[in-house]
Amino acid sequence: MLTIALSKGRIFDETLPLLAAAGIVPSEDPESSRKLIIGTNQPDVRLIIVRASDVPTYVQHGAADLGIAGRDVLIEHGGAGLYQPLDLEIAKCRMMVAVRKGFDYEAAVRQGARLRIASKYPGIARDHFAKKGVHVDIIKLYGSMELAPLVGLADAIVDLVSTGNTLKANDLVAVEPIVDISSRLVVNMAALKLKHDIIRPLLDTFASSVAV
């Protein structure tokens, strides 16, 4: 049995064509099903539906043989015990620093003020500002990041930005890019050896699909 860890939403939707190219079709839509383990048209392939941030953990510990996770999640996780053979070039966006309109970010950074940064990516945020020599207090949030600067909880946020529409709707503006994000294939190191005959053709098919 080959187990593939995926998260709902954009990554799942953009993975479907890659799976189809490998002859794998999910038996159910995770958005309409309550099942966390979904079969496919291949009797020896199943999908498990987990939180995006948990994909690397399931793969690292062997609960899944492979998975698809955003670079943001992999950076935050650290990537220990994972083979990352392929950037799938899906679910693209950018990690950015954003502030409320009217906040003079450049002046705050230049003056060396201690900033409060809200993010669900504390590791990425801390590393970014450390490289700039800026002292920060990291406030970890799990959602509604845009609210933090508006109510005075934080001076800035570090979050994923795709279209920028959510920032605009909440009177925020992106002021600094950190890293470009896309989703990557991650493989359990032991599974790669033990299930090489089934995993390798899948990797080759994904690679061919991405190259098109």
C-alpha angles and dihedrals in degrees: 000000000000115000121200120192116215137165127225123256130029097359092051093047094049092045093058095081090050091051090046090054087057091049094254120134122176114236092220141024110247090211091064099029127075092207117114093195113056125188125218137208086269109078092211096049126074136170126222118202114218139155112285091242091054098054095090091048094052090049095043093054095043099249085121126028094214140353145178120246138166119255088241091061092045093050091050092045093048096229095251113172094004131121110213105192101160144034102213092197093223133125090027121189139130135254107233144175110236133184137181115274112272096029109126099224096171092053092047092052094042093051091053095238117166107252130206110224123192117203145137085222102066094161094053092044094048093048093048095053093040089059089052091049091241120144112227141176109217118217111193116217130173100206148351088051092167091066095064099076092040094060097037098255092122141010093222143359133225110212146134116281123195112158096356091229094122091053091048093048090055097044094253128133131204109238106172137024118223108177140340112247133209133152124269137198113244124192132194108245095223093046090052089062100037097042098030094132093061100032099048096059089048091052091048092051092049091048091051091049093051092048093056 
